[in-house]
Amino acid sequence: MTENSYLLNYSQLGPDTIVNAVESLNYLSDRRILALNSYENRVYQIGIEDESPIIAKFYRPARWTDDMIKEEHQFTLELAQADLPVVAPVVIDDETIFTYEGYRFSLYPRFGGYSPELDNPDHLLQLGRILGQLHNIGETKSFSARPTISIEDFAIKPIQYITENNFIPMDLETAYKTLTDDLIIRIKDCFEQAGEYKSLRLHGDCHQGNILTRDEHFYIVDFDDSRSGPAVQDIWMFLSGDRQYMTARLNDFLEGYTEFRDFPPRELHLVEALRTLRLIHYAAWLAQRWEDPAFPIAFPFFNSQRYWEDHILSLREQAALMQEEPLVWYG
């Protein structure tokens, strides 16, 4: 399957196919469909007769294998069975991945809420408690199919894709190449300073948008990017702002986290390295999906002179931040 083969597939994913896929699992739809905010996959809320709506997630072809998706689902179900607040897929006849006319999809219960306040110490305390328990379960088994967080996948390959496919404006090519060469060195240095770390099954994309607050409780959603890596990968995205502010937020979070699990302070050497990897990977993700018609509509700012100038500026700031001492945890 080629990289662009998903374009035809998604163009054929119309309302009838969506409803028929859900009804193939013995649901009766009222044919109300609401497209939800998702670009990597296609996600819809489907109205169900005399029942609550259900969420249908149609997977982007050629991204994850069936085994990778099953591992994600098994991990999420394992967390749910341990009474952790995660939104797990619907299980029907012991299966969580279904197919209809060539589309792979899964179903989830509809779950509403709002994002946590990351400047609220109590919210971070509660999130720390949840993630500490999640990581305890995450270390009990290992992924065999899903990937790990690596410099190769999050920096070297993305940089190669961007440069080989001529996304960088000609007048910025030299600046981008010399900067990214330097960044790879600095990222590797941060990993060396962190030393060997325990690799866990992680959420992998644990940011504010994947946490829902309802009735003063927090729920974690969307394990689509779940992979193995250091515990700090599920922590650093809650930290932004100046050093003093991030230090305070880190200590709020770890106060809750360490009620359930020890945290190795040496992993704090990875915070800015992981942030840099995400910036590089995100730009390449947009580039790789740019021919998908949904992306230019959703991300009109991408692939302009201004975008790449700002991107290079952000990466230069990260180069400087990786030279600083890591954040301090007072625990």
N, C-alpha and C positions, 0 to 999 in steps of 0.2 A: 504493500500500500504506500503510495507516495505521500509526501508532506501535504500536497494540495488536494488530495483526494477527498478530504473532509468537506471541501467547499460544495461539491455537488450533493453530498449526503445531507449536509445541514440545509441546503436550499430546498431539499425535498421534505424536510421535517415540518410539515404543515399541520394545521389544527386537527384535521381528520386522523392523521397518523398518530399524533400525540394522544388524542382521546382513545383511539382504537387500541393503542399499546396498553394504556391503563385498563381499559375494559377487558383486555385479554386475560387479566388477572382477576376476573369476576367482580370488578367494581362497576357500578352504573353511574356514569358521568351525567351531570346536568349541562355539560358542554361549555361551561364557563372556564376560560383559560386566562391566566395572568402570567406573563413572562416576568421572571424575577431577575435580579441584578447578578448575572453570571455570564462570563465571556469564554472562559476555557471550556466549559461544558454548556449545555443548554438546560435551563431549569425553569419549570413551570408549576404554578399552583393550579390544580385541576379541581373544579367543583364536583362533589359527589352527592347523588340524590340521598336526602334524609340523613346525611352524615357530614362530618367536618371535611373540608377540602383536604386533598393530599398533595404532596410535593413529588413531582416526577423529575428525575435528573437523567438526562441523556448524555452519555459520555462521548467526548471527542475521540473519534477513531484514531488509532495509531499512537495514542499517547501512553496509556497504561495497558498492560496485558490483563487478561481475566484473573490470573493468579495475583497480580498486584492489587487489583480492586478487591478481590476476596480477602487479602491480608488486611487491607484498610478496614473492611467491614467487620472482620473477625476481631480486630483490635477494638473497634468502637463498641461492638457488642459485649466484649469482655469487660470494658469499662462500665457499660450500662448495667451489666449483671452484678458488678461490685458496688452498685448504687451511686456511681459518680454521675454528675449532671451533664451528660452528653446526649446529643440527639442522634440516635442510631437508626440504621436502615430498617425498613419493614421486612420481616422474614415470612416467606410464604413457601410451605412445603420444604423447609430447611434450605431455601435458596434466597439470596439477596440480589443477585444479578439476573436480569431477565432480558430476553431479546424479542424484538418485533420488527419484521421486515428489514432485518440487518442491523437495526439499532440496538445497542446495549443500553439498558437503563436500570435504575433502581428507584424505589419509592421511600419517602420519609414522611412522618407525621408533620403536619403544619405546626410551626412553633414561632410565636411572636415574642417580641421584646425590644429593648433598646440597649444601646452600647453602654458599657460601664464608664464611670468617670475616673480617668487615670490620674487625676490630681486629688482624688479622694483616698486618704490612707486606709479607710475601712474597706473600700472596694478592692484595693490592692492586697490587703491582708486576706480577704476572702479568696481572691484569685490565687494567691500564693498557696493557700491550704488545698485548693482543688488541684493545682498543678503538682504539688508535692505528692499527693495521693496518686495522680495519674502517672507520674514517673515511677512510683513504686511498682505499679502494675506493668509499666512499660519495660522495666528491666527484668521481669520474670521470664520473658521469652525474647526471641530475636526474629526480625523479619528475614525471610529467605529470598523473597522476590522483589520487594520494594528497595529502592536505592538508599544510599547514605548521603549525607551532606558532605560535599567534597569541593575542593578548589577547582578540580578539573571540570566538574559539571556546572558549577555556579560562576566560574570566571573564565577559565582558559577556553572552553568550548564556546561560551557566549561571545567572548571577544573575537574569536576566530570567525564566528558566523557574521557578526556585524561588519567586520573589515572585509571579508571575502565577498560579501553581497553588496558592498559599496553603499552602505547607509551613511557613513560619515562624510560630510562635505569635504571637498578636496583641500580647502584651506585649513581644515582642522585635523586632517589625517595624521600629520606628524605629532601634533600635540597629544592626540588620543593614543597613538601607539607608544610614545615614550612614557606617557603617564601610566597606561595600563601595565606596561612592562615593570615599572617601579612598584605599582600596586601589588602585583603578584608576589614580588619579593617581600613587601611589607606584610602582606597577609600570611605568607608562609612563616615569617618571623614571629607573628603573633601566635600562630599555632605551635611553634617551637617553644615559645615562652609558657604557653598553657600546659605543655607536656602531654603525656598520655592521659586520656580521659575515658570514662566509661561511656560506651555508646548505647543509647536507649532507643526504644520505640517512642517516637515523639508525635505530637500533633503536627509540627513542622511549619505551620503558618499561623502561629498563635498571636494574632494581632487583635486590636479592639473590635474590628468588624466581624470577627468570628466568635465573639462573646456576646451573649444575649442576657439581659437582666430582666427578670420578671418576678414580681411579688418579693422583692428584696433578695432573690436568689439568682445565681449565675449559672449559665448553661453554655457549654462549648459545642460549636457546630462546625461542619465542613472539614473533615479529615482528609480531603482529597489530596493534599500535599504531604501526608504523613510519610515520614521516613526515619531512618536511624541517624543519631548524632548526639552531640553533647547536650546536657540538660539546659544550658544557657540559651540554646536556640529557641526554646519555648518561653524565654524570659525577656530577652533583650528588646523585643518589639514593644514592650510596655514602657520602655525608657526612651525619652526624647527631651530636648531642651538643653540648657547649659549644664555644666558638670555638677554644680551644687544641687540643682533641681533633680537631675537623674540619680544622684547619690541618695537623696532623701527618698525618692520613689523606690529605688532598689531595696533600701532597708525596710520600707513598709512591706514590700512584696515578700522579702526573705523572712520577715518575722513570721508570716503565716506559713511559708513553704517549709521552714525548718521545724515546725511543730510535727511534721510527718516524715521529714527526710533531711539528711545532711546535704549541704551544698558545698562543693569544692571551690574555694575562692579563686584558685588559679584559672578557672574557666572565665573569669572576668577579663582576662587578656583577650578573649575572643569577641567581646561585644562589638567593637568597631570593625573588626575584620569581617564578622558576619553581616554587619550592616552594609559594608562595602560590597560583599558578595551579592547581597540582595539587590543593590542598586544596579550592578552590572547585569545580573540575571534578568531583572525586570525590563531593562532596555532591550535585551536580546529577545525576551518573550514577546514584546510588542513587535519587534522586527519580524520574528518568525511567523506571527499571526497576521501580518499587515495585509495580506491578500484576502483574508476573511472579511467579507463586507461589513460585519458588525464592528470591526476594530476602528477603521477610520471615522465611523460615526461616533463611537464611544470615546475615542482618544484623538480628537482633531489636532491637538497640540503636538503630537508625535511626528518625528521625522522632518522637522523644520530646522533651519539654521539656528533659531533661538533655542529649540529643544536641546540640540547637541552642545551648544555653548553652555547652557545651564547644566547639562549633564556632566560635562568636563569640569565645570566649576565645583559641582558637588563632590566629584571624585577627588579633586585636589584638596578639598576640605577634609575628606576622609583620610587622605594620605597624611595630613598633619595630625589628625586625631589618633591615628594608629601609632604615632611616635610618643604620645603622652602616656603617663602612668595609667593603669586601669582604675576603674571606679573602686571606691573603698566600701567594703561591707563591715559594719561595726559589730557584727555578731560574734 
